[in-house]
């Protein structure tokens, strides 16, 4: 896959939080500002990154890390109370805050040269009420850096298929590999990813019935012929955890001739077919499989990946 990193930097980028939040308007009256807005924002963001879940924990984080925070913050009146954090954030313009936060995350993303972005939907536990249903978010996660790049709330009358394109609009994906589960396996989403200069791997399930059948048939024929005359790759991993040994076998077919409407997915590059087999050693012994890559199990995926020359 091509690298999203620039060849060189004339100077190091400014990744400081205050620099990217300078346009955020302070909602408080001037004569009542005991704490600087940049200080409040930096302490809160650092606390949340460190795992703080509420305003009390944010205040506790600030008090315990005060000496460290003083190295780059003014803190003229010490660490704000949890009530101050709550009041200030409650009055901030959420759209303006999101724009500043997104600008900062984008700067961090550019500096880190992010290569893999995983997009997934999650329902926020405990977010529902008698009047409103639970909050469902679609998030973009930089896997290697363990960094959330952005998130979009799913409309109550819609689903992730409409939220994913809105999230993609917020991201600079050039050169990255984007992975999405079966809900995101849509031609328009794949096209949007490639239009932004990225590659994709999408899980294929029953929501793309014909595509799933074509991929499985192509893989079955390939295994039956022992891949004679077919360009392919395979990759195996073994991991031990949760009381079991897990084996994964990935098989990639570069020939997409067996797929209907291939041009609507592949665009300028060949679309590899990827079969992911996940099982335990006991399972393989039970079914008597000699070549573990012969077991066609697990997720089937469709992708567009550029390989390094």
C-alpha positions as a printed Julia matrix, in Angstrom:
309×3 Matrix{Float64}:
   0.0     0.0     0.0
   1.3     3.44   -0.76
   2.38    5.48    2.21
   0.39    8.59    3.14
   3.5    10.17    4.62
   5.08   13.1     2.8
   8.63   12.57    1.66
   9.98   15.27    3.93
   9.0    18.16    6.16
  10.68   21.53    6.01
   9.71   22.05    9.65
   7.88   20.18   12.36
   4.12   20.91   12.43
   2.57   22.67   15.42
   0.42   20.04   17.11
  -0.35   22.02   20.27
  -4.02   21.94   21.29
  -4.3    25.72   22.04
  -3.05   26.58   18.56
  -5.92   24.68   16.92
  -8.56   26.05   19.32
  -7.76   29.74   18.93
 -10.98   30.35   16.95
 -13.19   28.83   19.64
 -15.18   31.62   21.32
 -15.14   31.79   25.12
 -18.81   31.9    26.24
 -18.04   33.44   29.67
 -18.1    37.08   30.69
 -14.62   38.57   30.83
 -14.74   39.64   34.47
 -15.72   36.12   35.58
 -12.9    34.22   33.87
 -10.71   32.82   36.63
  -9.32   30.12   34.35
  -8.1    30.45   30.77
 -10.18   28.67   28.14
  -7.13   26.97   26.52
  -6.15   25.6    29.94
  -9.64   24.18   30.51
  -9.7    22.53   27.09
  -6.2    21.04   27.34
  -6.77   19.6    30.82
 -10.11   18.11   29.77
  -8.79   16.56   26.56
  -5.72   15.12   28.27
  -7.91   13.69   31.03
 -10.31   12.06   28.56
  -7.42   10.58   26.58
  -6.11    9.18   29.89
  -9.48    7.52   30.56
 -11.48   10.08   32.57
 -15.22    9.37   32.35
 -16.81   12.38   34.06
 -16.12   15.92   35.28
 -14.96   14.78   38.72
 -12.38   12.48   37.17
 -11.2    15.29   34.89
 -10.63   17.53   37.92
  -8.84   14.69   39.74
  -6.6    14.11   36.74
  -5.71   17.82   36.64
  -4.82   17.96   40.32
  -2.68   14.84   40.18
  -0.86   16.03   37.02
  -0.66   19.7    37.94
   3.15   19.82   37.95
   3.28   18.26   34.5
   0.51   20.51   33.13
   2.3    23.62   34.45
   5.13   22.89   32.04
   2.98   24.09   29.1
  -0.12   25.74   30.64
  -0.4    28.97   32.64
  -3.0    27.79   35.18
  -3.12   31.22   36.93
  -5.66   29.97   39.49
  -4.75   26.32   39.61
  -6.91   23.47   38.31
 -10.58   24.36   37.67
 -13.24   22.58   39.69
 -15.41   19.91   38.12
 -18.31   22.37   38.19
 -16.29   24.84   36.15
 -15.4    22.2    33.57
 -19.05   21.22   33.25
 -20.37   24.8    33.01
 -17.83   25.88   30.39
 -18.27   22.84   28.15
 -22.03   23.07   28.5
 -21.93   26.61   27.07
 -19.41   26.02   24.27
 -20.73   25.92   20.72
 -20.58   22.17   19.9
 -20.17   22.68   16.15
 -17.32   25.15   16.67
 -15.64   22.83   19.18
 -15.97   19.9    16.79
 -14.39   21.92   13.97
 -11.4    22.88   16.14
 -11.05   19.36   17.49
 -11.19   17.9    14.0
  -8.51   20.33   12.82
  -6.23   19.27   15.68
  -6.83   15.54   15.09
  -6.16   16.03   11.37
  -2.83   17.7    12.16
  -1.92   14.8    14.45
  -3.02   12.33   11.78
  -0.82   13.98    9.17
   2.18   13.96   11.5
   1.7    10.29   12.44
   1.37    9.11    8.83
  -1.66    6.92    9.54
  -1.9     3.88    7.26
  -4.92    1.95    8.57
  -8.3     3.42    9.49
 -11.01    1.11   10.87
 -14.59    2.38   10.68
 -17.14    0.82   12.99
 -20.47    1.57   14.61
 -21.18    1.33   18.32
 -24.15    2.09   20.56
 -23.22    4.23   23.56
 -24.18    2.27   26.65
 -26.56    4.03   29.0
 -27.31    6.82   26.5
 -30.98    5.97   26.02
 -33.91    7.58   27.84
 -37.68    7.34   28.0
 -38.0     9.91   25.17
 -34.88    9.2    23.16
 -33.36    5.96   21.98
 -29.7     5.09   22.63
 -27.02    7.11   20.81
 -25.42    5.16   17.98
 -22.09    6.47   16.65
 -19.96    5.61   13.65
 -16.28    6.19   14.46
 -12.99    6.19   12.56
 -10.13    4.61   14.49
  -6.4     4.73   13.62
  -5.49    1.22   14.68
  -1.7     1.51   15.04
  -1.84    4.86   16.85
  -4.96    3.95   18.9
  -6.42    7.33   18.0
 -10.04    8.25   17.29
 -10.07   10.41   14.15
 -13.73   11.38   14.18
 -17.27   10.2    14.75
 -20.76   10.88   13.44
 -24.07   10.16   15.16
 -26.46    7.9    13.27
 -29.83    9.57   12.71
 -32.67    7.85   14.55
 -34.55    7.37   11.26
 -31.53    6.17    9.31
 -28.61    3.71    9.65
 -24.83    3.45    9.29
 -25.02    3.43    5.48
 -25.88    7.15    5.48
 -23.6     8.03    8.4
 -20.41    6.46    6.96
 -20.18    8.83    3.94
 -20.66   11.81    6.27
 -17.8    10.53    8.42
 -15.56    9.98    5.4
 -16.1    13.63    4.43
 -14.39   14.67    7.68
 -11.23   12.64    7.09
  -8.11   12.99    4.99
  -7.68    9.38    3.86
  -5.12    9.82    1.11
  -2.83    6.78    1.06
  -4.57    4.97    3.9
  -6.28    1.58    4.01
  -9.9     1.78    5.21
 -11.64   -1.29    6.65
 -15.4    -1.46    7.29
 -17.76   -4.26    8.33
 -20.58   -5.59    6.17
 -22.86   -2.6     6.73
 -20.37   -0.44    4.81
 -20.1    -2.81    1.86
 -21.76   -0.45   -0.6
 -20.59    0.63   -4.05
 -21.05    4.32   -3.24
 -18.96    4.01   -0.07
 -16.19    2.13   -1.9
 -16.2     4.8    -4.6
 -16.02    7.6    -2.04
 -13.0     5.98   -0.38
 -11.12    5.59   -3.66
 -12.04    9.13   -4.72
 -10.21   10.32   -1.59
  -7.06    8.46   -2.62
  -7.47    5.57   -0.19
  -7.84    1.81   -0.48
 -10.47   -0.36    1.15
 -11.29   -3.79    2.53
 -15.02   -4.38    3.05
 -16.59   -7.4     4.73
 -19.1    -9.09    2.44
 -22.14  -10.83    3.91
 -25.75  -11.53    2.99
 -26.55   -7.86    2.39
 -24.58   -8.3    -0.87
 -25.99  -11.69   -1.8
 -24.73  -11.94   -5.39
 -21.3   -10.55   -4.54
 -20.93  -12.99   -1.63
 -21.9   -15.94   -3.83
 -19.49  -14.87   -6.59
 -16.57  -14.51   -4.18
 -17.23  -17.85   -2.49
 -17.57  -19.64   -5.84
 -14.35  -18.05   -7.12
 -12.48  -19.13   -4.0
 -13.92  -22.65   -4.12
 -12.81  -23.08   -7.76
  -9.38  -21.72   -6.88
  -8.92  -24.16   -4.02
 -10.19  -27.07   -6.14
  -7.64  -26.31   -8.85
  -4.89  -25.64   -6.32
  -4.7   -22.08   -7.72
  -3.39  -23.31  -11.07
  -2.67  -20.28  -13.26
  -4.17  -17.87  -10.71
  -2.29  -14.97   -9.2
  -2.81  -15.2    -5.45
  -1.24  -14.61   -2.06
  -1.73  -16.16    1.36
  -0.84  -15.13    4.88
  -1.12  -17.05    8.14
  -1.05  -15.97   11.78
  -1.24  -17.81   15.1
  -2.22  -16.16   18.36
  -2.9   -17.52   21.83
  -5.42  -15.85   24.12
  -8.73  -16.25   25.92
  -7.88  -19.88   26.66
  -7.4   -20.94   23.06
  -4.96  -20.9    20.19
  -6.35  -18.98   17.24
  -5.22  -19.64   13.7
  -5.99  -17.3    10.8
  -5.41  -17.96    7.13
  -5.89  -15.17    4.6
  -6.14  -16.07    0.92
  -6.18  -13.33   -1.71
  -7.21  -13.81   -5.33
  -6.09  -11.04   -7.69
  -8.27  -12.29  -10.54
 -11.79  -10.88  -10.27
 -13.14  -12.37  -13.5
 -15.72  -14.38  -11.56
 -17.44  -11.34  -10.11
 -20.45   -9.64  -11.63
 -20.16   -5.86  -12.14
 -16.49   -5.89  -11.13
 -15.89   -2.48  -12.7
 -18.27   -0.89  -10.19
 -16.06   -2.03   -7.31
 -12.51   -2.24   -8.65
 -12.17    1.04  -10.53
  -8.54    1.67  -11.5
  -6.98   -1.22   -9.59
  -7.61   -4.95   -9.35
  -9.84   -5.99   -6.48
  -8.34   -8.8    -4.43
 -10.71  -11.32   -2.85
  -9.82  -12.14    0.71
 -10.98  -15.18    2.68
 -10.34  -15.09    6.41
 -10.4   -18.44    8.22
 -10.57  -18.39   12.01
 -10.62  -21.56   14.07
  -8.9   -23.45   16.87
  -6.53  -26.41   16.64
  -9.22  -28.73   18.06
 -11.57  -27.74   15.23
  -9.05  -28.65   12.55
  -8.35  -32.02   14.2
 -12.1   -32.68   14.42
 -12.81  -32.14   10.71
  -9.51  -33.68    9.58
  -8.32  -30.79    7.43
  -4.71  -31.33    6.38
  -4.14  -28.01    4.62
  -5.72  -25.49    6.95
  -6.3   -23.0     4.16
  -8.73  -25.48    2.61
 -11.39  -24.64    5.22
 -13.63  -21.91    3.78
 -14.94  -20.3     6.96
 -15.27  -16.91    8.58
 -15.61  -13.53    6.86
 -15.37  -12.94    3.12
 -14.03   -9.57    2.1
 -13.69   -7.41   -1.0
 -10.86   -4.95   -1.32
  -8.85   -2.57   -3.42
  -5.25   -2.45   -2.24
  -2.2    -0.96   -3.91
   0.96   -2.91   -3.21
   4.39   -1.34   -2.84
   6.59   -1.86   -5.87
